[in-house]
Amino acid sequence: MGVHRVTGIVQELESILGRGKVYDDPAVVALYSREPSGLEGFGLAVVFPETAEDVSRLAAWAYRRMVPLYPQGSTTSLSGSAVPENGVIVSFERMNRILEVSVLDSVAVVEPGVRIAELNLELARYQHMFPVDPASQAVATVGGAINSGAGGMKGAKYGTMRDWVNQLEIVLADENGTRMTIGCRTVKCRQGYDLVRLIVGSEGTLALVTRAVLRITPLPEAAPTVLGFFDNLGDLVDAFLELRSAGVQPLLAEFLDARTVSIARRGLPGFENVEGHMLLVSVEANREAVERIQAQLVKVFESHGAHGIRVAGDLGEAEEKGLLALRRRLLPAQLEYSRRYWGAPRVQVFIEDIVVPPSRLVEAVEMLNQLTEDYGLPMVLGGHIGDGNLHPAVGFDPGDPGAASRVHAWFTEVMKLAVKLGGSVSAEHGVGMLKREGLRIELERLGSLKALELMKAIKRLFDPHNVLNPGKLF
């Protein structure tokens, strides 16, 4: 795109939104054009709408001018869904107000730029929480979580975003920048087709979200938590399966493999000498049941050979004792290991997001290890054992064409592995740019390639000029 046209676009955007909401400085644009994995794109400008009316004017302009819009929360996506491709980046960080909290209605009404951690700080004043907690929750926004259909560590008990969004205000990319409200404030709601669930997880390809009514739930009275380490991954899985067979519904059920533990423990006070595969389990309970449940968890851990066991009575104590610290360092460990392995100043990390039935977790990890050995790549592995969501990751030096080729091949084989074991190619990160082929592979195995045609038809209906996050999903 020529310099004159870019200048013209910026001037038009400033006339629509105001000068303080449009930036075309290359350094600023570059900051909003990359993901934590190292994946980068290119944008013409970044705009910062402050109201739903701003978004409406922007969407109508993009429709008329057929200029792509790339909506963003805090660019913590790991699938390429937030990477721009020669269009205008729409950052919702200024639309960051918590508009209402109603304990009686069990809802919070928020703008899309509200960070999930900040929302939970506010909700804690009411002894409530929003339970969807992606690993990046300190910076992840509600709008980004809606677009990606995010999950998190509490997913074993509370599910994903699709279970916690009651109502949305959205803006369509049509000639009027149509604003509309879909869904209900109430949990029970029948308005024909469920358009809210269609938008959740659509990765910003159908509409721009400007307000959300989210379900909230009371904070657990207590949450006995146990952390332990196992020499054998099969023993770890057996311990978890025994707990599930005994009727234990975990609030958290997280694991890291031994290699990842050895990386994540570095510089972490009190964990310098831990080793083995990590299992972290936390269970919601009333205060009177804490000791009983904690003892039950410890007994099961010990019966399957766990060592280095640590306990806490609630999540606050677990945080203070650092029981969640290793798990929270999964992404930094993935990045660090790749940098050290390749000895390169810059690496790109492909972080997988497959899900398999928990009963097939050991089989999946064995197959992952074999794949990684076959391709000669360094893998770091962790995930949510409670719902079978695995996050194997490998990195590579972008300047090494051979390594890049092996990583892309490995990435595809991992997706095939998930489908073969009865799972899915994406659990919570989305499809974005990286998993379009994986989506086709999964649907083909299910005999459901027709679903791709239906999705593309829906996309054309919502976004006839293909200006909303083009190049993603399909």
N, C-alpha and C positions, 0 to 999 in steps of 0.2 A: 504494500500500500504506500503510495507516494506521500512525501512530507506535506505537500499542500493539502491533500485530502485529510491527513491526520490532524493538521492544524484546523481545518474546517470543522471536523467532527468535534474537537475540543471546544471550539468557539460555540458551536450549537449546544453542546452539553452545558456550557456555562450560562447560556441564555435561558436554558430550561431550568437548571438547578441552582445557579448562582456560582460565583467564582470560588468561593471557599469550599465547595463540594466536589471540585474537579481537579485532578492532578495528573500531569503528563510527564513530570520529571522522570527520566529513565531509571534513576536509582530507586525512587518510590515505587514505580511500576514493577521493577524487578523483585522487590520485596514481596509483592502480592502475586507473583507469577511462579512460585515454587512451593513444593510440599516438603515435609520433614524427611521423606525418603530420599530426596535429592532430585526428584523429577521436576523439570522446569518447562515453562511455556513462554509465551510472549503476549503481552497486552499492549493496547494503544494508549490506554489511560485507566485511572482508577477513579470511580465516583463513590461518594459517601452520602447516600440519601438519608434524610432525617425524619421523614414522615411517609405515610402511605401515599399521600398525594404526589410526593417526589417520585416514588416508585412507579406510580401510575403514568405520570408524564414521561418518565424514562422508557417504560415499556411501549407506550404508544409511539414514541420517537424511533425506537429500535425497529418496531414493526414497519413504519413508513420507510425508514432508511435501510432496512435489512442489514443492520449491524449487529453482530453477536453480542450477547450479554452473558457474563460469567459470574453468577452469584457466589458469594463467599461469606463464611462466618469468620473463622480464624485460621483458615488454610491448614488444618491438622489432618485433612484427608490423606489416605495412604493408597488410594487406587487410581489417582489421576483425575478424580471427578472435580477437583477445584482448580485444575491447571487451565489457563486460558490459551486460546489459539487465535491470535490476531483479532481480538475484539476488545470490548470494554468490560473491565472488572467491576463488579458491583459489590462493594464491601458494606455489610450491614452493621458495622461496629458502632455507629452512632445511634442506631435504633436499639437502645439498650435499657429500656425502662421496664421495671416490674410494675404493671398497672394495677394489679389487684391480687390479694390473697384471701380466699374464703375457706375457712376450715369447715364451715357448715356445708358448703357445696363441694368440698374436697377438690378445689381447683385453684390454680394460679394463672393469671392472665399476663402474658409477657410479650415483649417485642422480640424479634428474631436475634438481635445482637446480644441479648442477655447471656452471660456466661453461666454454665451449669453450676459451677462452684459458688458463684455469687448468689444464684437463686437459692441454693441449699443453705447458705448462710442466713438469708432472710427467712426461709422456711423454718429454720431451727428455732427462731423466736416463737414460733407457734407449735413447737414440738412435732413438726412435720418434715417431710423430705420429698424430693423428686428422685425416684430410685434409679433412673437410667444414668449410669456413671461410666462413660468411656474413660480409658486410661488418661486421655488428655483433658479431663473434665476441668482442670484448673483454668484452661483457656478455651476449651470447646464451647461453642454457642448453641443455644436452643435451635436456631435456624439451621445450622450445619448438621446438628443431630437429626432434625426432621428430614432434611434432604437425603442424608445417608442412611436413615433408618437405624441409627446407632444402637448399640447394646452396651455391654460393660460387665464389670465384675459381679454385679448383683443380678445378672441375666438369668442365672439358674433358678431364681425364685420369682423375679419380677418381669422377665422378658425384655422386650426391646421397645423402641419409640412407638411402634405401631399400637402398643398396648396402653399408651399413656397420653395420647393426643385426642381430645374430645372435639375440638373445633378449630378451624383455621380461617383467617382472613387472607385471601390470595389476590394477586394481580395477574391478569392474563396479558400476553403479548399480542394484543389486537389493536385495531385502529383507535380505540378509545382508552386503552390501558384499563380495561374493565376491572373494577374492584368488586369482590363478592365474598360472602361468608358461607362456608360449607361445614356441615356437622352441627352439633348441638353443644350447649354448655353442659348438659346432663350426660351421664354415662349411657343410659338407654336412649336410643335415637334411631329412627328409621326414616330416611329421606330418599328412598329408592337406592340406587347404586351408592356404595360407600366411597365418596370422592375423597374424604379425608385420608383413608388408607391408600388411596391411589397416589396422593401427593407425597405421603410419608414414604421415603425410600426412592423417590423418583429422581433424586440427584439434581434438582433444579432444572429439569428438562421440560417441565409442563407448566409451571407457574412460579411466581415469586411470592414467598410467604412474608406477610407484614405483621401478623399478630397470631398468637396461639393461645388456646385455652388448654392447659395441661392438667391432668389428674395428679393429685398429690396424695400421700399416705402418711400415717403417723410414724414417727421415729420408733424403732424397736426399743422396748423398755431395757433390754439387755441383749447381748450377742456373744455368748461364750465362743471363744476363738482358739484354735489350736494350729500351730505350725510345726511340721516335722520333716525329716529328711530320710529318704529310703535309698538303699544301695541298688535295689532292683525296681525298675519301672512297673513290672508286673505286680509286685507287692503293693506299690502305691495305688494302682488301679483297683486291686482286690480290696484294699482298705476302704476306698471310696465306695465300691459296689456293696460292701457289707453295710456301710452306713445307710445307703439308699434302700437296701433290702430290709433294714430295720425301721424304715419309715421316716428317716431323718431327711428333712427338706432343707438343704443348705441355703443360707443367705449368700455366702461366698464359697466357691470351691475352685481354687486356682492352683496351677502347677507350673514349674519350670524344670527342664531337664538338667542333668548334672553339669553339663558344659556351661549352660547359661548361668547356673548358680555360681560357678567358679569365676565368671566374669562379673556378674552383678554384685558379688560380695565385696569387691575391691573398694577400699576406702569407706566401707560401711561399718561404723563402730559396732563391736559386739558380734559381727558376722565373719570376721576375717578367716576363721578356721572351719566354717561349716562346709560340708560337702555332701553330694548325693542329690537325688531328685527331690524337689521341694513340693510338698502338699500343704495348702492352707485351707482350712475349713472353718466357717463361722455359721452359727445357727441363731435365728431369732428366738428369744425366750423371755419369760417374765423373770424378775429378779430371784424369786424363790427357787427357780429351776436351774440357775446358773451352775451351781456346784455339781448337780446330778448330770447335766448334759456335758459339762466340761470333762467330768470323770469318764463318761461314756465314750467321748471322742478320744481321749487319751488311751483308754483301754484298747480301742480298735486300732489306733495307730501302733501301739506297742505290740499288739498281737501279730502285726504284719511286718515287724522288724524296724519300725521307725526309731530314729535316734535324734539327738539334738532338739528334743521337743520343748516348745515354749507355749505358754498359755496366757490368755487375757479374758477378762469377764465381759468386756464390751468393746465396741470398735474404737472408742476414744482411747481406752487403755492399750488396745492393739496398736494404734498409731503411735502412742507414746513409747511403747516398747519396741517399735520398729518391725512388728510382725508383717506389715504390708510393704515394707521398704524394698525387699528383694523383688517382689512382683511388680511394683511400680517402676522398677529400673529395667524392665524388659526391653523397651524401645532404646534407651541409652546403651544397653548392653549389645543390642543388635548393631547399632551404629559403631560403637567402639571396637567390637570384635572385627568387623569388616575393615575398618581403617587400619588396625594393627596387622591383620592378615595380609592385606595388599600393600601395606607400606606406602599408600598414596595419600596426598594431601586432601583429595576429594574422592568420595565413594558414593555410589548410588545403591540403595538397599531396596530389594523387593521383599515386601512383608506380606506373606500369604495370610489368608483369612478363611480357611476352609472349615467346614463343620462336618462331623461324622457322628453316628450314634455312639454315646459314651461306652457302650459295650464293645465297640470295635477300636477303642482308643489305642490299645497296645499294638494291634495289628497295623494301625495307621502310622504310629511312630516307627515301628520296625521298617515299614515300607519307605517312610521318609528318610530314615538313616541310610537305607540301601540306595535310594535315589541320589542322595547327597554324595555318597561314596562313588557312585557310578559317574557323576558329573564332576567330581573333584572340586567341590565347593565347600566353603565354611558355613555351617548352619547353626543358628541360634534358635532355640525352641521354647515356647511357653504357651499358656492359653487358659481357657476356662473349661476345666474338666467337668464342671457341673452341667454344661450343655453341649460338650463335645466340640467346642470351638477352639481350633488350633491356629497358632501364629508362628509357623516356621519362617525364618527369614535368612536370606543370603545376600551378600553385597558383592560389588565388583567395582573395579576401576573403569570408569567410562572411557578411558583412553586405551583400554585393552579390548579390541574387537572380539578376540576369541573368548574371553571371559564373559563379555556381554552376551554373546551368542549362547553360551552354555547356560547362563542364568535364565534367559528367556525360554530355553527349552525345558529347563528344570521347572520353571514356574508353570508351564503348560502341563507337564507331567504330574505335578502336585494336584492340579485341578482335576485331572483325569482320575487320580487316586481317590479323591474325595467322592466323586460320582460313583466310582466302582464299589466303594464301601457303603453306598446308600446315603451319602451326604450331599452337600451342596458346595459350589465353588466360592460362595461368598456368604458370610454370616452376618457381618456388621459393618464392614468397610465400604461396601457397595461394589458396583461393577466398574464404573468410571471408564478410563481408557485402557486399563490393564487387563480387564477380565471379559471383554466383549467376546473373544473366542471361547473362553470358558463357559459363558452363558449359553452359547450355541451348542457346545459339546454336551452340556447338562440337559438341555431341552431335547436334543437329538436322541440321547440315551433314553429319555422318558417317552419318546415318540410324540413329542409336543412342539415340534418346530413351528407349527401353526401359531403358537403363542407369540413368536417374534413378529409375525405379520400383524397380529392384533395390537401388540405394543406400538408398532410403527404407525398403525392407523390412529391410535389414541394420541400419539405424539403430533401427528398432522392436524388432528382436530383441535387440540389445545394450542398448538404453536405452528400455524400454517406456514410461516416464513422461516421456521427453523432458526430462530435467533436466541433461544434459551439453552445455554450450555451445549451447543452442538458438538458432535463427535463423541458423546458419552453414551453409555449403555448399549448401543447397537453397532 
